[in-house]
Every structure is written in structure tokens, then in C-alpha cells.
Amino acid sequence: MVKSPSWRSPLFAAVLLLGGCASAPHAPDPHDPLQRYNRAMFGFNEKVDQAVTRPIAVAYRNVTPAPMRRGIGNFFGNINDAWSALNDLLQLHVGYAANDILRVEVNTFFGIGGTIDIASEMGLYRHPNDFGLTLARYGVGSGPYFVLPVLGPSTIRDSGGTVVDDYLYAPLPRLTSNVALRNSAMGLDLVQHRASLLATTDLLESIAIDPYVFTRDAYLQRRDTRVHAVRSIGVLTPPDDAGGE
């Protein structure tokens, strides 16, 4: 499954909450010893976004009705909920695993394949989880901040988690053997994510003194919050409410 790139949802939920966190350009940071590489990759990702992904996302938003976009987002969110449930179990957070399993069952069978989020209306809220957080649960340190090609902000630990999230889990190849259909679905997932973040990325461009530092600090702070949650109380905040280590 394609993960959202540098403008992925968790990051920009944090961006909205961290309006004053940008620091001086090129300021040294102990979490970012790879800053020279990271800045170069950040610039590359921004160019790809401006030249390809953002224009496609704008066109998609302009021609696709909002209810349809919401249904598409719910469908892919339902797939992600199944992976969240497995990570809940790996982290021994049984209550949250039960919540996420119920979400998948309710939305799949009563929400037309997950396109309608009936579970949230029932109080079964989404708690996104991933394998990077599972590694953190068992004491794996984050390592330095690391910008992935196209996928964007990460850390060394979470980059390893991405391999599991995006390649070993990868539900779409299991759902269909039709390569064209599978690739189209993966592309739609990517474009849907990007379209949902157009307003927040425009805000970032207008208020950030140094977009690289702003993006890095927002990602690391939010990831810290989530790592603390899985290690201590087992509570993952929904992406619209809230933070590597």
C-alpha cells in the first residue's frame, strides 16, 4: 500500500498545532545529524510534488465531488484500520485491537465496503497504528531524522517500519491479482491523500520561515507523543486531535 508522502496526514495535523515552531534556517539539531542529505531529499520531494503530485491532486479535487472523495478516503482508511489492529495486538494493547477490529467489521459489512464510516458514529473511533510504533513499544530507539524519497519525513527506526507497513503488509496485491487495477488503486490512494492536504500545505508555504525545519519539528514532536502513548498508556490519539523520539 502506498503511504502518503512528505505531506502525509499525521504531519500536517501537527503542523496546524505548531504554528510557531519554525526555527532559524540550518540551525543544528541533535536529532538531525543527516541534515545535509535530508535537505537535499526534502528539496527533491518538493519538486516532485510541485511538478506532478500536487497538480494531479488539484485536478482530482476539482472534478470529484466531496462525498465521493470522502468515501474513497474511508475505503482506504478501513484497510489501514486492519493493519492498526494487528499492531495493537503486537503491542499487547488488546482493548484498542478490539476497537479497530470492530471498526473494520462494522464499516466493511454495514458501510458498503468501508466507504461509509459508520463505526465512528457508534463511538468506535480510529486510532492509527504502524510497525514503527510497534518497534518503539519494545524499546527500539528512533535514530536520526531521515527523509525518505517521495515518502518524506521519517526516522531510521520508522524507515524500517515503513518496509513492513508498505511492502510486507501491502493489502492491495492480496485483494486483486489484476495488476492494472491494483496500480490504479494505489495511485488513487496517493492522490486522495494529497488532495485532502491541499489546504494545509498551502498554509505551510505561507507561514513557515524554513519549511524544512518546520516540517521536521512538526513530525518529530508528533511522533514523540505517539511513541510515549504506545510505551506507557497504550492510547493513540486520532490524527485530527494531536508527535521521533
C-alpha positions in Angstrom: 0.0 0.0 0.0 1.3 3.5 -0.8 2.0 5.6 2.1 1.3 9.3 2.0 4.4 11.3 1.1 6.0 14.2 2.9 2.7 15.9 3.3 1.1 12.9 4.9 -1.9 13.4 7.3 -0.2 12.9 10.7 2.4 15.5 9.9 0.1 18.3 8.9 -2.4 17.7 11.7 0.6 18.6 13.8 1.5 21.5 11.6 -1.8 23.2 12.4 -0.9 22.9 16.1 2.7 24.1 15.8 2.3 27.4 14.2 5.3 28.9 16.0 7.7 26.1 16.0 9.9 27.1 13.0 13.5 27.9 14.0 16.4 29.6 12.3 17.4 28.1 8.9 20.1 25.4 9.1 20.1 25.5 13.0 22.0 22.5 14.3 19.7 19.8 15.8 20.9 16.7 17.7 18.0 14.7 16.1 19.2 15.7 12.6 22.9 14.8 12.0 22.0 13.9 8.4 20.6 17.4 7.7 22.7 17.9 4.5 21.2 14.8 2.9 17.8 15.4 4.4 17.6 18.9 3.0 18.6 17.7 -0.4 15.9 15.0 -0.4 13.3 17.4 1.0 14.0 19.7 -1.9 13.7 16.8 -4.4 10.4 15.7 -2.8 9.1 19.2 -3.0 10.0 19.5 -6.7 8.2 16.1 -7.4 5.2 17.4 -5.5 5.0 20.7 -7.3 5.6 19.2 -10.8 3.5 16.1 -10.6 1.6 15.2 -7.4 0.0 18.5 -6.4 -1.3 19.3 -9.9 -2.9 15.9 -10.2 -4.4 16.3 -6.7 -5.8 19.7 -7.6 -7.4 18.3 -10.7 -8.8 15.4 -8.7 -10.3 17.7 -6.1 -11.9 19.9 -8.8 -13.6 17.1 -10.7 -14.5 14.7 -7.9 -17.5 15.5 -5.6 -16.7 15.9 -1.9 -18.9 12.9 -0.9 -17.1 10.7 -3.3 -13.7 11.8 -2.1 -14.8 11.2 1.5 -16.0 7.7 0.5 -12.7 6.9 -1.2 -10.8 8.1 1.9 -12.9 6.0 4.1 -12.3 2.9 2.0 -8.5 3.2 2.3 -8.8 4.2 5.9 -10.7 0.9 6.5 -7.8 -1.0 5.0 -5.4 0.8 7.3 -7.6 0.1 10.3 -6.9 -3.7 9.8 -3.2 -3.0 10.0 -3.6 -0.8 13.0 -5.5 -3.7 14.8 -2.6 -6.1 14.1 -0.1 -3.6 15.5 -2.3 -3.1 18.6 -2.1 -6.8 19.2 1.7 -6.9 18.7 1.9 -4.1 21.3 -0.4 -6.0 23.7 -3.0 -3.3 23.6 -5.9 -5.7 23.4 -8.6 -3.1 24.0 -7.5 -1.0 21.1 -7.1 -4.0 18.9 -10.7 -5.0 19.7 -11.9 -1.4 18.9 -10.1 -1.4 15.5 -11.3 -5.0 14.6 -14.8 -3.9 15.3 -14.3 -0.8 13.2 -13.2 -2.9 10.2 -16.1 -5.3 10.6 -18.8 -2.7 11.0 -17.5 -0.5 8.2 -16.9 -3.4 5.8 -20.3 -5.1 6.3 -22.6 -2.1 7.0 -20.6 0.8 5.5 -20.6 -0.6 1.9 -17.1 -2.0 1.9 -15.7 0.7 4.2 -16.8 3.7 2.1 -19.1 5.0 4.9 -17.6 5.4 8.4 -20.5 4.1 10.4 -18.1 2.9 13.2 -17.1 6.5 14.2 -20.8 7.3 14.6 -21.0 4.4 17.0 -18.1 5.7 19.1 -15.6 3.3 17.6 -13.0 5.9 16.7 -9.9 5.4 14.5 -6.6 5.0 16.3 -3.9 4.8 13.6 -1.0 2.5 14.4 2.0 1.2 12.5 5.0 -1.1 12.7 7.4 1.8 13.6 5.4 2.3 16.7 5.5 -1.4 17.4 9.3 -1.3 17.3 9.2 1.7 19.6 6.9 -0.2 22.0 9.7 -2.7 22.5 12.5 -0.2 23.1 13.9 0.4 19.6 15.3 3.9 19.5 14.3 6.3 16.8 17.7 7.0 15.5 18.3 10.2 13.4 15.7 12.1 11.5 15.6 10.7 7.9 13.8 12.0 4.9 12.7 9.2 2.6 12.5 9.7 -1.2 8.9 10.6 -2.1 7.5 9.3 1.2 9.0 12.2 3.2 9.7 12.6 7.0 10.8 9.6 9.0 13.5 8.3 11.3 15.9 5.4 10.9 13.6 3.2 13.0 10.4 4.3 11.3 12.0 3.8 7.9 12.4 0.1 8.8 8.8 0.1 9.9 7.8 1.5 6.5 9.2 -1.6 4.8 6.8 -3.7 6.8 3.9 -1.3 6.5 4.2 -0.7 2.8 5.6 -3.9 1.4 5.1 -6.9 3.8 1.5 -5.8 4.7 0.6 -4.3 1.3 -3.1 -5.4 1.2 -3.9 -4.4 -2.3 -1.9 -7.1 -4.1 -3.8 -9.6 -1.9 -7.2 -8.1 -2.8 -6.7 -8.4 -6.6 -4.4 -10.2 -9.0 -5.2 -7.6 -11.7 -2.0 -5.5 -11.9 -3.7 -2.6 -13.7 -6.5 -2.4 -11.1 -4.0 -2.8 -8.2 -1.7 0.0 -9.5 -4.7 2.3 -10.2 -6.0 1.8 -6.7 -2.5 2.6 -5.2 -2.4 5.7 -7.4 -5.9 6.7 -6.2 -4.8 6.3 -2.6 -1.9 8.6 -3.1 -3.8 11.2 -4.9 -6.7 11.1 -2.4 -4.2 11.7 0.5 -2.6 14.6 -1.3 -5.9 16.2 -2.2 -7.0 16.1 1.4 -4.0 18.1 2.4 -4.0 20.9 -0.2 -5.2 23.5 2.3 -2.7 22.6 5.0 0.3 22.5 2.6 -0.8 25.9 1.2 -0.8 27.2 4.9 2.6 25.7 5.5 4.1 27.5 2.5 2.6 30.8 3.6 3.7 30.8 7.3 6.9 28.7 7.5 10.2 30.6 7.8 12.1 27.5 6.8 9.7 24.8 5.5 12.3 22.0 6.1 12.8 22.9 9.8 9.0 23.4 10.2 8.2 20.0 8.7 10.9 18.2 10.6 10.0 19.6 14.0 6.3 19.0 13.5 6.9 15.4 12.5 9.3 14.7 15.4 7.1 16.3 18.0 4.0 14.4 17.0 5.9 11.2 16.7 7.3 11.6 20.2 3.8 12.0 21.5 2.7 8.8 19.8 5.7 6.8 20.9 5.1 7.9 24.5 1.5 6.7 24.2 2.3 3.2 23.0 5.0 2.8 25.5 3.1 4.0 28.5 -0.7 4.1 28.4 -1.4 2.5 25.0 -3.6 5.3 23.8 -3.1 6.6 20.3 -4.7 10.0 19.6 -6.7 10.3 16.4 -4.8 12.3 13.7 -7.1 15.3 13.9 -6.5 15.7 17.7 -3.0 15.8 18.2 4.0 13.7 17.8 10.7 10.9 16.8 11.9 10.4 19.9 
